[in-house]
C-alpha cells in the first residue's frame, strides 16, 4: 500500500509543479488552488509512505516520478523542447526509480 501511495504522491508532485507555473506567481485563482490542494495531498502521501519505507528511497522515488512527469507534460504541451538526450536522461531517472523499488 505504501508504494501505491508513494507513486500517486509523485504524480501529484507533477500536478502541483505544473499548477505552480500556471498560477503565474499565485495571481490566478484556479491554478493556485490546484497547487495548494495537490501540494498538501502529495506531502501527506509522502509522509504516509515514509511510515513503512526508508526516507532516502521514498524521497528519491517521489522526486523522480514528479520530475519525470513534469518534464514529459512540458514536452507534450510544447512548453519544453524534445530531444533524444532528454528522453534518454528521463529514462535513466525512471530506471533509477525502478531500481530503488526492486532493492526494497
Backbone bond lengths (Angstrom), bond angles and torsions (degrees), N, CA, C in turn:
res aa  C-N    CA-C-N  psi(-1)  N-CA   C-N-CA  omega(-1)  CA-C   N-CA-C  phi
1 X - - - 1.457 - - 1.534 111.24 -
2 X 1.317 116.85 -38.34 1.463 120.18 -178.77 1.519 111.63 -62.31
3 X 1.344 116.95 -37.37 1.466 119.73 179.78 1.524 111.23 -67.29
4 X 1.319 117.13 -39.05 1.470 120.66 178.70 1.519 109.99 -63.56
5 X 1.322 116.39 -46.00 1.465 120.98 178.72 1.526 110.46 -63.03
6 X 1.320 117.19 -40.35 1.464 120.87 179.76 1.529 111.10 -63.31
7 X 1.311 117.32 -44.12 1.466 120.52 178.93 1.530 110.33 -63.79
8 X 1.319 117.39 -44.88 1.471 119.99 177.86 1.529 111.18 -62.66
9 X 1.319 117.03 -35.81 1.465 120.66 177.33 1.519 110.90 -66.84
10 X 1.325 117.10 -35.72 1.459 121.18 175.44 1.518 111.53 -64.95
11 X 1.327 116.49 -39.14 1.469 120.60 175.62 1.526 109.83 -62.64
12 X 1.334 116.18 -42.99 1.466 119.75 178.42 1.527 112.05 -65.46
13 X 1.322 117.12 -26.96 1.464 118.94 175.31 1.524 109.98 -63.11
14 X 1.325 116.25 -41.36 1.470 119.96 177.36 1.526 110.56 -64.88
15 X 1.323 116.91 -36.64 1.468 120.76 178.39 1.520 110.21 -63.77
16 X 1.339 116.89 -48.59 1.477 117.12 -177.15 1.522 112.20 -70.17
17 X 1.327 117.49 -32.61 1.465 118.84 177.63 1.528 110.98 -65.20
18 X 1.316 115.91 -42.17 1.464 120.61 178.46 1.519 110.85 -67.40
19 X 1.324 116.90 -42.77 1.469 120.74 179.01 1.532 110.84 -63.83
20 X 1.318 116.89 -36.35 1.464 120.24 177.78 1.520 110.04 -60.32
21 X 1.325 117.34 -44.07 1.459 120.77 177.61 1.527 110.82 -62.78
22 X 1.323 116.11 -44.16 1.471 120.55 -177.24 1.528 112.79 -71.62
23 X 1.339 117.02 -17.76 1.469 119.53 -179.33 1.526 112.57 -73.23
24 X 1.318 116.09 -13.45 1.467 122.08 -179.16 1.532 111.10 50.24
25 X 1.327 113.61 59.18 1.468 119.35 178.35 1.516 112.88 69.98
26 X 1.318 116.43 35.01 1.469 124.05 -179.35 1.527 112.82 63.48
27 X 1.332 116.34 25.91 1.466 119.63 178.63 1.533 112.18 -92.74
28 X 1.330 117.89 -7.48 1.464 122.25 177.96 1.523 108.09 -115.97
29 X 1.338 116.20 127.55 1.463 121.13 -170.90 1.525 113.63 -63.62
30 X 1.349 118.14 -56.85 1.463 119.75 -172.35 1.522 113.79 -63.48
31 X 1.312 119.04 -45.76 1.476 116.65 175.14 1.533 112.59 -61.85
32 X 1.329 116.68 -34.21 1.469 119.77 177.82 1.522 110.81 -67.07
33 X 1.328 116.81 -41.36 1.468 121.08 178.31 1.527 110.86 -65.22
34 X 1.325 116.86 -41.09 1.465 120.64 177.31 1.526 109.79 -64.04
35 X 1.337 116.34 -41.23 1.471 120.43 177.77 1.524 110.94 -56.55
36 X 1.328 117.25 -52.13 1.464 120.99 -176.40 1.527 110.96 -62.97
37 X 1.325 116.53 -44.58 1.465 120.72 -178.71 1.528 111.12 -63.82
38 X 1.336 116.53 -48.09 1.463 120.04 -179.16 1.526 111.28 -66.92
39 X 1.333 117.49 -36.60 1.465 121.15 178.81 1.523 110.88 -62.36
40 X 1.315 116.77 -48.74 1.466 120.73 -178.85 1.532 110.17 -62.92
41 X 1.336 116.86 -45.85 1.460 120.18 -179.61 1.532 111.15 -64.86
42 X 1.329 116.93 -39.86 1.458 121.08 179.82 1.532 111.11 -64.58
43 X 1.308 116.70 -45.29 1.466 120.49 179.27 1.522 111.48 -66.46
44 X 1.326 116.41 -39.40 1.470 119.90 178.46 1.524 110.28 -63.57
45 X 1.318 116.68 -41.11 1.457 120.16 178.34 1.517 111.80 -65.72
46 X 1.328 116.70 -41.03 1.462 120.72 177.08 1.528 109.97 -61.38
47 X 1.317 116.59 -45.10 1.467 120.62 179.29 1.530 111.08 -61.93
48 X 1.339 116.47 -40.77 1.464 120.84 178.26 1.533 110.43 -62.22
49 X 1.320 116.63 -46.99 1.461 121.12 -178.08 1.528 111.11 -63.42
50 X 1.324 116.46 -34.51 1.459 120.46 -177.74 1.521 112.58 -72.00
51 X 1.319 117.98 -7.71 1.465 119.80 173.04 1.522 110.98 -65.23
52 X 1.349 116.29 -32.34 1.463 120.80 -177.34 1.526 113.49 -113.89
53 X 1.316 117.03 -23.47 1.465 120.72 -175.85 1.526 110.22 -106.22
54 X 1.324 117.82 150.51 1.462 120.43 -179.93 1.532 111.76 -64.31
55 X 1.309 115.54 149.15 1.464 122.86 -179.13 1.526 112.06 -53.62
56 X 1.322 117.19 -54.86 1.460 120.64 -175.05 1.515 112.59 -60.74
57 X 1.316 116.62 -45.49 1.461 121.04 178.87 1.525 110.66 -63.85
58 X 1.317 116.70 -46.87 1.462 120.95 -179.15 1.518 111.31 -58.73
59 X 1.302 115.77 -48.44 1.460 119.92 -176.91 1.527 111.49 -66.37
60 X 1.320 117.04 -43.10 1.466 120.63 179.75 1.525 111.52 -62.93
61 X 1.310 117.66 -42.20 1.466 121.41 178.90 1.522 109.64 -66.40
62 X 1.309 117.61 -45.22 1.466 122.94 -179.17 1.529 111.12 -59.70
63 X 1.323 115.58 -49.33 1.463 120.50 179.72 1.531 110.84 -66.69
64 X 1.326 116.72 -42.41 1.458 120.53 -178.83 1.519 112.18 -60.29
65 X 1.325 116.64 -45.50 1.464 120.63 178.51 1.520 109.92 -64.97
66 X 1.320 116.87 -48.23 1.459 120.38 -178.10 1.514 112.93 -62.04
67 X 1.315 116.64 -45.31 1.465 120.30 -179.02 1.528 111.14 -65.80
68 X 1.320 116.54 -44.24 1.464 120.21 -179.24 1.524 111.05 -62.40
69 X 1.315 117.28 -47.52 1.466 119.80 -179.37 1.530 112.16 -66.46
70 X 1.324 116.97 -34.46 1.461 120.16 177.97 1.522 110.73 -63.93
71 X 1.319 116.91 -44.33 1.470 120.65 179.00 1.532 110.44 -67.50
72 X 1.320 117.91 -42.25 1.469 120.71 178.63 1.522 110.41 -60.06
73 X 1.322 116.97 -44.43 1.472 120.66 178.38 1.530 110.54 -61.45
74 X 1.326 116.06 -44.97 1.464 119.63 -179.38 1.530 111.06 -63.65
75 X 1.312 117.30 -38.29 1.458 119.79 177.24 1.533 111.02 -68.73
76 X 1.324 116.82 -40.33 1.467 121.10 -178.63 1.523 112.44 -65.93
77 X 1.327 116.83 -31.40 1.466 120.69 -179.08 1.525 112.58 -92.62
78 X 1.326 116.78 -2.08 1.461 120.17 178.88 1.516 114.30 84.42
79 X 1.325 117.00 4.49 1.459 120.15 179.52 1.529 111.53 -75.39
80 X 1.315 115.96 -18.03 1.453 121.02 -179.38 1.533 108.20 -139.24
81 X 1.314 115.69 145.15 1.469 120.00 -177.63 1.528 110.81 -71.10
82 X 1.328 114.44 155.13 1.456 121.59 177.40 1.528 107.75 -107.54
83 X 1.334 115.57 134.01 1.458 119.40 174.53 1.522 108.51 -144.59
84 X 1.303 114.71 157.62 1.459 120.17 179.04 1.529 111.00 -61.32
85 X 1.325 117.04 -40.77 1.466 119.79 178.98 1.529 111.61 -64.67
86 X 1.311 116.86 -40.22 1.465 119.95 179.29 1.530 110.19 -62.58
87 X 1.322 116.24 -42.71 1.467 120.56 178.10 1.528 110.24 -64.43
88 X 1.326 117.57 -41.06 1.461 121.43 177.73 1.528 111.11 -60.59
89 X 1.322 116.70 -45.78 1.466 119.53 -178.93 1.529 111.75 -68.24
90 X 1.326 117.61 -35.28 1.469 119.77 174.71 1.524 110.19 -64.27
91 X 1.328 116.73 -39.96 1.463 120.61 177.29 1.531 110.46 -62.56
92 X 1.324 116.65 -34.55 1.466 120.04 177.35 1.532 110.81 -66.03
93 X 1.325 116.99 -38.68 1.463 120.12 176.83 1.525 109.71 -63.33
94 X 1.333 116.25 -46.83 1.466 120.66 179.21 1.531 109.83 -60.12
95 X 1.323 117.25 -42.77 1.464 120.60 177.28 1.516 112.12 -60.77
96 X 1.312 116.72 -39.21 1.461 120.46 176.97 1.513 112.14 -64.51
97 X 1.317 116.86 -41.11 1.469 121.16 178.22 1.529 109.83 -63.35
98 X 1.337 116.77 -44.95 1.460 120.18 178.74 1.526 110.24 -63.69
99 X 1.320 116.55 -39.86 1.457 120.05 177.59 1.516 112.44 -61.90
100 X 1.315 117.39 -42.99 1.468 120.48 177.94 1.525 111.12 -62.99
101 X 1.317 116.10 -40.03 1.472 119.79 178.68 1.525 110.49 -63.46
102 X 1.332 116.33 -42.49 1.467 119.09 -176.43 1.534 111.96 -70.67
103 X 1.325 117.67 -24.34 1.466 120.28 179.24 1.518 113.06 -79.81
104 X 1.309 116.98 -19.10 1.456 119.63 -176.17 1.490 112.27 -83.16
